[in-house]
Amino acid sequence: MTERTVAVVTAGLSQPSATRLLADRLAAATEAALRDRDVTPRTEVVELRGHAHELTDNLLTGFPAPPLRAAIDTVAGADGLIAVTPVFTASYSGLFKTFFDVLGKDTLVGAPVLIAATAGTARHSLVLDHALRPLFSYLRALVVPTGVFAAAEDWGAGGGATSRALGERIERAAGEFAPLVAAGRAGEPVDPFDNPTPFEDLLPGR
């Protein structure tokens, strides 16, 4: 069977956190969807909480500490990325953004990315499209159509169960993500203007 690696970047600050919980649900759904395609999944989780000081040092010095270097390499070497952030001040968290600031600008070119976010209220759900999707589009990643947002009411009283609607969103997003991961990274997108058809070849009768 083909093996594919999925990196999971989660920026939750508490332990446990709803952000990590959502990341785990997305990873599990992706693993199941990959197995359905005869692909062996390997999931590697990057908890940004443990790299907070290293990220600040990297911004100041330009050099990542070995643990942060290992986290960056995990993302760079993965066949796909699940990126999950809590919402702070109507956008992704500063910790989340800092990690992608220190990531090489070409690291995610052609990489499938599943975006997700958590917040206390559903009023923040537009963060997926007004903040996360533009960020990964700028990095030239392939962002799957369905993003997953989880508000406080999407979690059961025990903290582990998900609402039916959230469960359906997770399954749909994983179903879109898994085929892209199974196919492997696309690499640098082809620019259709790199080799244009000569104007004279477009004239009638030629």
C-alpha positions in Angstrom: 0.0 0.0 0.0 1.1 3.6 -0.6 2.0 5.6 2.5 1.1 9.3 2.8 2.1 11.6 5.7 -0.3 14.2 7.0 1.0 17.0 9.2 -1.4 18.5 11.8 -0.6 22.0 13.0 -2.6 23.0 16.0 -2.3 26.4 17.8 -4.4 25.8 20.9 -3.0 27.4 24.1 -4.7 25.3 26.8 -4.3 21.7 27.6 -6.6 20.1 26.7 -8.0 22.5 24.1 -10.9 22.5 21.7 -8.5 23.3 18.9 -6.5 20.1 19.6 -9.7 18.2 19.9 -10.9 19.4 16.5 -7.5 18.6 15.0 -7.7 15.1 16.3 -11.2 14.6 14.9 -10.0 15.8 11.5 -6.9 13.6 11.5 -9.0 10.5 12.4 -11.5 11.2 9.6 -8.7 11.8 7.1 -6.9 8.6 8.2 -10.2 6.6 7.6 -10.7 8.2 4.2 -7.2 7.4 3.2 -7.5 3.8 4.2 -10.7 3.6 2.1 -8.4 4.5 -0.8 -5.8 1.8 0.1 -3.4 4.4 1.4 -1.6 3.9 4.7 -1.8 7.2 6.6 1.0 8.5 8.9 -0.1 11.5 11.1 2.4 13.8 12.7 1.1 16.5 15.1 2.9 19.8 15.6 1.6 21.6 18.8 2.6 25.2 18.4 2.1 25.9 22.1 5.4 24.1 22.8 7.3 26.2 20.3 6.1 29.7 21.3 9.5 30.9 22.7 11.4 29.3 19.8 9.1 31.1 17.3 9.9 34.5 18.9 13.6 33.7 18.9 13.4 32.7 15.2 11.8 36.0 14.3 14.6 37.9 16.1 17.5 35.8 15.0 16.4 34.3 11.7 17.4 30.8 12.9 15.1 28.1 14.3 16.1 26.1 17.3 16.4 22.4 16.7 12.9 21.5 18.0 11.3 24.2 15.8 13.5 23.1 12.9 12.1 19.6 13.3 8.5 20.9 13.3 9.1 22.9 10.2 10.6 19.9 8.5 7.6 17.8 9.5 5.3 20.3 7.7 7.7 20.6 4.7 7.9 16.9 4.2 4.2 16.1 4.6 1.9 15.1 1.7 -0.9 17.2 3.2 -1.5 19.7 6.1 -4.4 20.0 8.5 -4.1 23.5 10.0 -6.3 24.4 13.1 -6.3 27.7 15.0 -8.4 29.3 17.8 -9.9 32.6 16.8 -8.4 35.7 18.5 -9.7 39.2 17.7 -11.7 37.9 14.7 -8.7 36.2 13.1 -6.2 33.4 13.5 -4.0 33.5 16.6 -0.6 35.3 16.6 1.1 32.0 17.5 -0.5 30.3 14.4 0.5 33.2 12.1 4.1 33.3 13.4 4.7 29.7 12.5 3.7 30.3 8.9 5.7 33.5 8.9 8.9 31.6 9.7 8.0 28.8 7.3 9.7 29.2 3.9 7.4 30.9 1.4 7.7 28.0 -1.0 7.2 25.3 1.5 3.5 24.7 0.9 3.4 25.1 -2.9 1.1 22.5 -4.3 0.4 21.0 -0.9 -3.2 20.0 0.0 -4.4 21.9 3.1 -7.5 21.5 5.2 -8.3 24.6 7.2 -10.2 24.7 10.5 -10.8 27.0 13.5 -12.4 27.1 16.9 -14.1 29.8 18.9 -16.6 30.4 21.6 -19.4 31.5 19.3 -20.5 30.8 15.7 -20.2 34.5 14.9 -16.5 34.0 14.2 -17.1 31.3 11.5 -16.2 33.6 8.6 -12.6 33.5 9.8 -12.2 30.5 7.5 -12.8 32.5 4.4 -11.7 36.0 5.3 -8.4 35.0 7.0 -7.3 31.4 6.7 -8.1 30.7 3.1 -6.3 33.9 1.8 -3.3 33.0 3.9 -2.8 29.6 2.4 -3.8 30.8 -1.1 -0.9 33.3 -0.8 1.4 30.4 0.1 0.2 28.7 -3.1 -1.3 25.7 -1.3 -4.3 23.7 -2.5 -7.0 24.6 0.1 -9.9 22.1 0.0 -13.4 23.7 -0.5 -14.8 22.7 2.9 -13.3 24.4 6.0 -14.4 23.3 9.4 -15.4 25.7 12.2 -16.4 24.5 15.7 -18.1 26.8 18.2 -18.5 25.9 21.9 -22.0 24.5 21.3 -20.6 22.0 18.8 -19.1 20.0 21.6 -20.9 17.6 23.8 -21.1 18.0 27.6 -18.3 15.5 28.1 -16.0 17.4 25.8 -15.4 14.5 23.4 -18.6 14.2 21.4 -19.4 16.4 18.4 -22.7 17.6 17.2 -24.2 15.9 14.2 -23.6 19.0 12.0 -19.9 19.3 13.0 -19.4 15.6 12.5 -20.9 15.9 9.0 -18.6 18.9 8.2 -15.5 16.9 9.4 -16.4 13.9 7.2 -17.1 16.1 4.2 -13.8 18.0 4.6 -11.8 14.8 5.1 -13.5 13.3 2.0 -12.3 16.3 -0.1 -8.8 16.3 1.5 -7.9 12.6 1.3 -7.9 12.2 -2.5 -5.5 15.1 -2.8 -3.2 13.7 -0.2 -3.4 10.3 -1.8 -2.4 11.7 -5.2 0.7 13.3 -3.7 1.8 16.9 -3.7 1.3 18.7 -7.0 4.5 20.9 -6.8 4.8 24.3 -8.5 1.5 25.1 -10.3 1.9 25.5 -14.0 1.5 29.1 -15.2 -0.6 29.1 -18.4 1.3 32.2 -19.6 4.7 30.5 -19.5 4.3 29.1 -23.0 1.7 31.2 -24.8 0.5 30.3 -28.3 2.1 32.7 -30.8 -0.3 35.3 -32.1 0.2 34.3 -35.7 -0.9 30.7 -34.9 -4.2 32.1 -33.7 -5.0 33.8 -37.0 -7.7 32.1 -39.2 -6.4 30.0 -42.1 -3.1 29.0 -40.5 
